[in-house]
């Protein structure tokens, strides 16, 4: 049973309004389903929107943020459960420990890093938790292509494909989490 989900997503908003709509729908949907949001603790970008929506819908939100980002004043002031870590690595580790599943929304280098690391841990058999990619406005296409390229060029076993689920938008992600 999925009780908590770590959401990896952008600290920027991106240039397509569909990204903001997806973040808001996912945050609200998690709260309505009684699934706790575990996220990077920020108030900015897609990250802030998913937290805002979960909070507005009465959901449980747990932020995990490294100290240096607290000093940059990007922590979400509305998140009561804000855990401060000493590094990005310890942040990712704590998010992993707290989550029953992972969802990736659109984002940049940090989002890709978090998703690749959790996928690598799955490949190394360090966990069996679901990894869901929320494809919004085609954002996931390039990410999936990069994974496919590693398989095609002999750097990853084809079974890596089985470790992620690419779903079309937040409604499909929420339906999958409820199963």
C-alpha positions in Angstrom: 0.0 0.0 0.0 1.3 3.4 -0.9 1.1 5.8 2.0 3.8 8.3 1.0 5.3 9.5 -2.3 8.5 11.3 -3.0 8.0 13.7 -5.8 11.0 14.9 -7.8 10.3 18.1 -9.8 11.6 21.4 -10.9 12.6 24.3 -8.7 11.7 26.4 -11.8 8.3 26.6 -13.5 9.3 25.7 -17.0 7.9 27.4 -20.0 4.7 25.4 -20.5 1.6 26.2 -18.3 0.8 22.5 -18.4 3.7 21.8 -16.0 2.1 24.0 -13.3 -1.3 22.4 -13.9 0.2 18.9 -13.5 2.0 19.9 -10.3 -1.2 21.3 -8.8 -3.3 18.4 -9.9 -0.8 15.9 -8.4 -0.5 17.7 -5.1 -4.2 18.0 -4.7 -4.8 14.4 -5.8 -2.2 13.1 -3.3 -3.9 14.9 -0.5 -7.3 13.7 -1.5 -6.1 10.1 -1.7 -4.5 10.4 1.8 -1.0 9.9 0.4 1.7 12.0 2.1 3.9 14.2 -0.1 7.6 13.9 0.5 9.4 16.5 -1.5 12.5 18.8 -1.7 11.1 21.4 0.7 11.2 24.4 -1.7 8.6 27.2 -2.2 9.7 27.9 -5.8 8.8 26.4 -9.2 6.9 23.2 -9.8 8.2 22.1 -6.4 6.4 24.9 -4.6 3.2 24.4 -6.6 2.9 20.7 -5.7 3.3 21.5 -2.0 0.9 24.4 -2.2 -1.8 22.2 -3.7 -1.3 19.4 -1.2 -1.4 21.8 1.7 -4.5 23.6 0.4 -6.3 20.2 0.1 -5.4 19.4 3.7 -2.7 16.9 2.9 0.4 15.8 4.8 3.5 17.4 3.4 7.1 16.6 4.5 9.8 18.8 3.1 13.5 17.7 3.1 15.9 20.4 2.3 19.7 20.8 2.6 21.0 23.5 4.9 22.5 25.6 2.1 19.1 26.0 0.4 17.6 27.1 3.7 20.3 29.8 3.7 19.2 30.8 0.2 15.7 31.2 1.6 13.9 28.9 -0.8 12.3 26.7 1.9 8.5 26.6 1.9 7.2 28.6 4.9 3.9 26.7 4.9 5.4 23.3 5.4 5.4 22.5 9.2 7.4 19.3 8.8 10.6 20.6 7.3 13.7 18.4 7.8 17.1 20.0 7.2 19.9 17.9 5.9 23.6 18.5 5.6 23.8 17.8 1.9 21.9 17.0 -1.3 23.0 13.4 -1.0 21.6 13.1 2.5 18.4 14.8 1.3 18.0 12.1 -1.4 18.7 9.3 1.0 16.1 10.7 3.5 13.5 11.1 0.7 14.2 7.5 -0.3 13.7 6.2 3.2 10.5 8.1 3.8 8.8 7.2 0.5 6.8 4.1 -0.6 7.0 5.2 -4.2 8.5 7.9 -6.4 6.9 10.3 -8.9 8.9 12.5 -11.3 7.2 15.6 -12.6 8.9 17.9 -15.2 12.1 19.5 -14.0 15.8 20.1 -14.7 19.1 18.7 -13.7 18.2 18.1 -10.1 15.0 16.3 -11.1 16.9 14.1 -13.6 19.7 13.4 -11.0 17.2 12.3 -8.4 15.3 10.1 -10.8 18.4 8.5 -12.2 19.8 7.8 -8.8 16.6 6.1 -7.6 16.5 4.2 -10.8 20.1 3.1 -10.4 19.3 2.0 -6.8 16.5 -0.1 -8.2 18.8 -1.6 -10.8 21.2 -2.5 -8.0 18.4 -4.2 -6.2 18.5 -1.8 -3.3 14.7 -1.4 -3.5 11.6 -2.5 -5.3 9.5 0.7 -4.9 7.5 2.0 -7.9 9.1 4.7 -10.0 6.5 6.7 -11.9 7.3 9.2 -14.6 4.5 11.8 -15.1 4.7 12.6 -18.7 3.3 16.1 -19.1 3.3 17.8 -22.5 5.8 15.4 -23.8 8.4 16.3 -21.2 9.4 12.7 -20.4 10.2 11.8 -24.0 13.8 12.9 -23.9 14.4 11.2 -20.6 13.0 7.9 -21.8 15.1 8.2 -25.0 18.2 8.6 -22.9 17.4 5.4 -21.0 16.6 3.6 -24.3 20.0 4.8 -25.7 21.8 3.2 -22.8 20.0 -0.1 -23.5 20.6 0.1 -27.3 24.3 0.9 -26.8 24.8 -2.0 -24.4 25.3 0.0 -21.2 22.1 -1.1 -19.5 20.2 -4.4 -19.5 16.8 -4.2 -21.2 15.2 -5.1 -17.9 15.9 -1.4 -16.8 12.7 -0.6 -18.8 10.7 -2.6 -16.3 11.8 -0.4 -13.4 10.0 2.7 -14.5 6.4 3.4 -15.5 5.7 6.4 -17.8 2.2 7.6 -17.3 0.3 10.2 -19.2 -0.4 13.0 -16.7 -1.2 13.3 -13.1 -4.6 11.5 -13.3 -2.9 8.4 -14.6 -0.2 8.6 -11.9 -2.8 9.0 -9.2 -4.8 6.0 -10.5 -1.6 3.9 -10.5 -0.8 4.9 -6.9 -4.3 3.9 -5.8 -3.9 0.4 -7.2 
